[in-house]
């Protein structure tokens, strides 16, 4: 085949190829953005389910969600480090935050092999930081607290 025998330019085919390339590029970009945006969603959903259960007053079920063990009552000796009595002190009606009436996940960041979340409870100015292990799905208090950005005035450092 020589240059003079080249196939005739097909404008319809070129337009289809271009449109397919644009669509594939858009799908890849949207997929990457969606993955980035919803990366922590399973852990956020877990904490929201836990807080909704605490808000409803079902402390036993909430403790099972906290430990990712709905049958925790069959073997409470596994959870001696943070027992049910201590859990009730921290999350029951007589807790320092009182009965939970409202909650909102203020921030969520990947931290190590888990997710660190700041949760506003009852509209407090200082969030409670919880950590969810991605592998074991257990919730715990976070050993790390995040600082608020300078432009965010919701979390004042003053009491």
C-alpha positions, 0 to 999 in steps of 0.5 A: 500500500502506498501513500496514494492508496491510503484509505479515505478519511472517515469523519464519522469514525473519527468522531466516534473514537474521539467521543469514546476517548472523552467518555473513558477519560470522564469515567476515570476522573469521576471514578477517582473523585468518587473513590477519594470522596467516599473512601472513609464512608464505611467507617463513618457509617459505622460511627453514625450507626453506633451514635444512633444506637446510643441516642436510642438508649440501647446501650447493650447493642451500642456496646456490641457495635463498639466492639464489633461483636453483637454477641459480646454478652456470651464472652464479656471477659474478652472486653475487660480493658473497656468493660460494659460498666465503663462504657455506660459511664462514658456513653450513658445518660450520666456521661459527661456529655449527657444524653445524646440528642444530636450528633454530627461527624465534623471531620474524617481523616484516614489515620494509620490503618484506620479512620479518625473522626471528630464528632460534635455531640449535642452541638458541643464546641469541642468534638469527641475524637473516635477511631475506627480500625479498618481491619477489625471494625472496632471503634475506640477513643482516638489517641490523636486529636486534630487541630481545627483550621484557622478559618474554622471558628466553630471549635473554639479553644476557650471553654 
